[in-house]
């Protein structure tokens, strides 16, 4: 959303007028609905990737803790 910081009020109004002319009043709600669904799917995918990353990170941390506890225990000599 860095682009919105660059656009002023006049530019946004001009874009809205151009979209209205190109798509017409009846197509705009359908267009916005499609954009909303796309953003929702994108956010879901991002959250899924974050969850997978966190799961992997937890597994790695658990493995590290198991290794450190195994090193602390003395080895038994089996003869």
Phi, psi and omega in degrees: 000018178296327182299324181294334176291334181276329182279138176264182181297320180294320180294318179296319178297318179297317178297318180297319179294318179296317178298318179297319180292316183291316188260340182080161184294331183281333183273340185297314178300322178295319178296315180295323178298316179297319178295319179299318178295320179297317179295320179298316179295321178298312180297323178296317179296319179297316180295322177298317179295318178299317179297317178297318179298316180295322177297316179296319180296319177296320178298318180296317179296319178297319179296321179294322178291321178295320179295319182289326177287329178291326180287330181287331181280136176287145180281140178270135178275118178256111180235000000 
